[in-house]
Amino acid sequence: MAAGLGASTTAVTGALTAPVTTAKAAAPLLAAVLLAYGGYHLLLAAVTSACLLAATAMRSVGSGSPR
């Protein structure tokens, strides 16, 4: 194992498995629905919002003090 990685890394990986798998399965279906009912601009806005939310979450998690 790399220095600084341990059981907590494994726990995070395990905790993220189900949500990531669900998102991978649902994303194309939701994109098709948004495109059909709302058009391209709504789809683009939804993808942009999701990316901004993910970037904000990653930054807030990464800004913690090292242990």
C-alpha positions as CSV (number, residue, x, y, z in Angstrom):
1,M,0.0,0.0,0.0
2,A,1.1,3.5,-0.7
3,A,2.1,5.7,2.3
4,G,-0.9,7.3,3.9
5,L,-3.4,5.0,2.5
6,G,-5.1,2.4,4.6
7,A,-8.4,1.0,5.7
8,S,-10.2,4.4,5.3
9,T,-9.4,4.4,1.6
10,T,-10.9,1.0,1.2
11,A,-14.0,2.0,3.2
12,V,-14.5,5.1,0.9
13,T,-14.1,3.0,-2.2
14,G,-16.7,0.5,-0.9
15,A,-19.1,3.2,0.1
16,L,-19.0,4.8,-3.4
17,T,-19.5,1.6,-5.4
18,A,-23.3,1.5,-5.3
19,P,-23.9,5.2,-6.0
20,V,-21.4,5.3,-8.8
21,T,-22.8,2.2,-10.5
22,T,-26.4,3.6,-10.2
23,A,-25.3,6.9,-11.7
24,K,-23.6,5.1,-14.6
25,A,-26.7,3.2,-15.3
26,A,-29.2,6.1,-14.9
27,A,-27.3,8.8,-16.7
28,P,-28.0,7.8,-20.3
29,L,-31.7,7.3,-19.5
30,L,-32.1,10.6,-17.8
31,A,-30.2,12.4,-20.5
32,A,-32.5,10.9,-23.1
33,V,-35.6,12.0,-21.1
34,L,-34.2,15.6,-20.7
35,L,-33.3,15.8,-24.4
36,A,-36.8,14.6,-25.4
37,Y,-38.8,16.8,-23.1
38,G,-36.6,19.8,-22.5
39,G,-34.3,20.1,-25.5
40,Y,-30.6,20.4,-25.7
41,H,-30.3,23.5,-23.5
42,L,-31.9,21.8,-20.6
43,L,-29.7,18.8,-21.0
44,L,-26.6,21.1,-21.2
45,A,-27.7,23.0,-18.0
46,A,-28.3,19.7,-16.1
47,V,-24.8,18.4,-17.1
48,T,-23.2,21.7,-16.2
49,S,-24.9,21.8,-12.8
50,A,-23.9,18.2,-12.0
51,C,-20.3,19.0,-12.9
52,L,-20.2,22.1,-10.8
53,L,-21.7,20.2,-7.9
54,A,-19.2,17.4,-8.2
55,A,-16.3,19.9,-8.4
56,T,-17.5,21.7,-5.3
57,A,-17.8,18.5,-3.4
58,M,-14.4,17.3,-4.5
59,R,-12.8,20.6,-3.5
60,S,-14.5,20.7,-0.1
61,V,-13.4,17.1,0.6
62,G,-9.9,17.9,-0.6
63,S,-9.5,21.0,1.5
64,G,-9.5,19.3,4.8
65,S,-6.3,19.1,7.0
66,P,-4.1,16.1,6.4
67,R,-4.1,13.4,9.1
